[in-house]
Amino acid sequence: MAEPLSIVASAVGFVGLADVVLRAGKELYAAFSALKEASREVKALSSELTDLNDILTDIQAFSLEHDRSPFSFKDGLKLERLIAALKMTQDDITFIRNTIHPIRFNASHGTVKQLKNRLQWARMKDKLESFREELNRHKFTLLTTLFMCGGRNDIQIRKNQHTIEQSLLGLQTSTAKQYHALLTTLREGSQFSKEALRAIKGLEISNQQGLETVQASISAQMRTLITNTQLISQDNFKAQQQTVKVNESATVAREQTNQSLGQTVAPVSVMSTGGREENDWHFQLIDLDVESLVMSVLLTKETLRDTLCVMFNDEEAGNPASEITEMIWSEINKLLASSFEASASLADRRSRFPFARAHSSPQVQASHYYPSALTPEESSLRNSPFDARNGQGLASRPFKRTRRTKYHLQMTPNGLLSIEMNCGAADDGEDMTSARVTFIPTIKSCRVGFEARLSRSVQNAPYPTISRELSIVNVIPNEERLLGAWSTGPRNDIIALQSPLSENTVTPFDHLDNGTTVLWVCPRKFWHRTQRMIDRSSVGSQFLQSSPDVITARCGSEVLSMVLGHCGSSKTGNPTQGSQ
């Protein structure tokens, strides 16, 4: 048996030799194919070369894969025989090529030259026949040796295949047993479930009479509770009306008293103490021209009329434009910036006297404030959520020392203008000022309103933190319902959402195909509550673009859009849906 090192050397030489012999056979075949008017013996020799080249191609492929065979070392002797056969084949191919190389036949040669070439081919007839026999013998030797080298690999492959088939058969048998065991368990569980269901049905029948008795008792208690609630609501309504009348009388009396004393009280200012005792400490109230501050810095009646002309295509017909123009955005930002400077100046002057007693200006202590500028025809606006009761909501802010709120309501040709300014400070040194402008249009003029806010906060630092917001709100007529929804889809999907809304085919918490989730459906009279939901959703968000029907905001890494659409026509609605 050959040594391992000699076997490795033979394997390396075998790869190169197989390639050399294959190229030599192809060159010889090309030489025969180039002959013109070749004889029958030459054609037969070319056919043998074709078969030999096919076998040499297989040997070349076998030489490249021989190292992967598990019997490469055991096939060392057979590999040496194959190498010897290849060398003999190479020698014969080289001899044949050298023999026929001097002989050329071309139709362009002269008659004598052509006759000479034919005579040479005639004398080589026996040699060509012997060459063909030699090539046939080499072909048989190479094919036999190649089969002996690859046969053992075929046997091993068949053994491996049989082992795999036996493993698969055993796995199939084991799986079938497990399936039958699982099926038996499921049948037993099904039988147990049926028995338990029959027992539960028996308990339901026995308890049916007891349940009916309990339901009747609960219904009677609910009817009694509803009746008592209605009576309490009527009493509260009467008490509210009485309170409004008392406040109106107090306001008229206070104005008459001020006029008799020669004092001028601005109708746009209100001071709320939040229920503190009179002996508490307050900041000094600086006597500023509050009315000129609000009327000149914020949106005045003339400025609002000019900007609203841009909002509407036809003011008399009440057709709103498709969206708020850039002119209004610029105007609101400019006016709010001015109001910030004014309120900041007020806070700076107050901070110079942090613990002075209030003595220079009278304080108005009232939970409701109605400006005298409102005429009796406009008295219905006193129940608006944008009256002075908003100032009471500021009590939740951390202003422990003092709070100064200035508020103004003003009717314009197109709606109600609400202006609110607030200045406050806390014990920890934080100072905050804010200004808010809200326009609520009348239904006859338009259906689009807006709210602009500016706030400034300073806490032990010379640089303030400024926050600005601009929101757009929709006013929906009484006979229509309002629907809001969040969607992560593109703007086109938001606009396409108007179709299912108009068909009244959606309900709260429906998930639509375009990734939209319906949040609420409420009648027109609950639209103020919906507007406050919009304000809460905009906290911490950056408004990207707005239109009368779509509000788009950036919340973290997502861009969300809110659509305010019409959901059919209905004069009644479920108040619980509005709260959702």
TADA-V310782 format. One record per run of one state. SS is the DSSP state (@ for helix, = for strand, . for the rest). FROM is the first residue (numbers start at 1). TO is the last residue. If there is no record, write none. Layout:
ss={SS & SS}
from={FROM & FROM}
to={TO & TO}
This chain:
ss={. & @ & . & @ & . & @ & . & @ & . & @ & . & = & . & @ & . & @ & = & . & = & . & @ & . & @ & . & @ & . & = & . & = & . & = & . & = & . & = & . & = & . & @ & . & @ & . & = & . & = & @ & . & = & . & = & . & = & . & @ & .}
from={1 & 4 & 34 & 40 & 69 & 76 & 102 & 111 & 124 & 125 & 262 & 269 & 271 & 290 & 298 & 301 & 312 & 315 & 319 & 321 & 326 & 352 & 376 & 384 & 389 & 397 & 402 & 413 & 415 & 426 & 430 & 442 & 448 & 460 & 465 & 475 & 480 & 488 & 491 & 497 & 498 & 503 & 511 & 512 & 516 & 524 & 538 & 542 & 547 & 550 & 556 & 558 & 570 & 575 & 580}
to={3 & 33 & 39 & 68 & 75 & 101 & 110 & 123 & 124 & 261 & 268 & 270 & 289 & 297 & 300 & 311 & 314 & 318 & 320 & 325 & 351 & 375 & 383 & 388 & 396 & 401 & 412 & 414 & 425 & 429 & 441 & 447 & 459 & 464 & 474 & 479 & 487 & 490 & 496 & 497 & 502 & 510 & 511 & 515 & 523 & 537 & 541 & 546 & 549 & 555 & 557 & 569 & 574 & 579 & 580}
